[in-house]
Amino acid sequence: MKRLIKIIGTVFSDFIKFFIIYFPGSTGRRLRYYYWRGKFKKCGKNVFIDEGVIIQNPECISIGDNVWIDRYCLLICGKPDEKGSSRIFTIKENPDYKYDRGELVVSDGVHIAPFCTIQAHGGVFIGRNVGIASGSRVYSLSHHYRNPNDKTDMSEYKFTPMAPKNEQSLISAPVVIKDNCAIGLNCVVLPGTTVEEGTWVGVSSYVSGKTEERAVYSSEPAKFKKKKF
């Protein structure tokens, strides 16, 4: 009987969460604000969370004032379980990051547009008045094809979390996007990156390492090759 009651309680809780996540309009926004505000580590005022936003480990998320998380974004947080795991973890530091690993910190005035993914297992900080355009991805933890800690290790590691854990090698490094930056449509920001203040990253670019301040970065646009016929 206790197990049945527990199952019913879980189903009811999941139904309520589903209802809140996908309820449309201004009423849905209000519901989500009050629901997630109690679960976030910190939550400011005038925070809009649109329908379809999926949040993992909200207790690791801090959000400032006047923040808009648009439709169908995915926020993944929480420090991965490294101790006792047979997976290989390479931990890299980012001196610009001042928080605990696994945390997502979103400052005032940020807009994260629809269908973005913010993966903060290694830690992600987003500064004030940053815009992240639709379809962009920010990753602070990623698989690697080899073991960076051992140059004599010639094993070829797998790129899927479904592989045996002893066949996985991961690199974890915090990402920092400083104040007044723009991350364009369908960009990728890789682990360990710092996007310096005022920098704009153009459409479909990927960023790795440290950028210049108040600069513009862009990948090459499509080039003409030949006529079809």
Buried (B, 14 or more C-beta within 10 A) or exposed (E): EEEEEEEEEEEEEEEEEEEBBEBEEEEBBEBBBEBBBEEBBEBBEEBBBBBBBEBBBBEBBBBBBBBBBBBEBBBBBBBBEEEEEEBBBBEEEBEBBEBEBBBBBBBBBBBBBBBBBBBBBBBBBBBBBBBBBBBBBBBBBBBBEBBEEEEEEEEEBBEEEEEEEEBBBBBBBBBBBBBBBBBBBBBBBBBBBBBBBBBBBBBBBBBEEBBEEEEEBEEEEEEEEEEEE
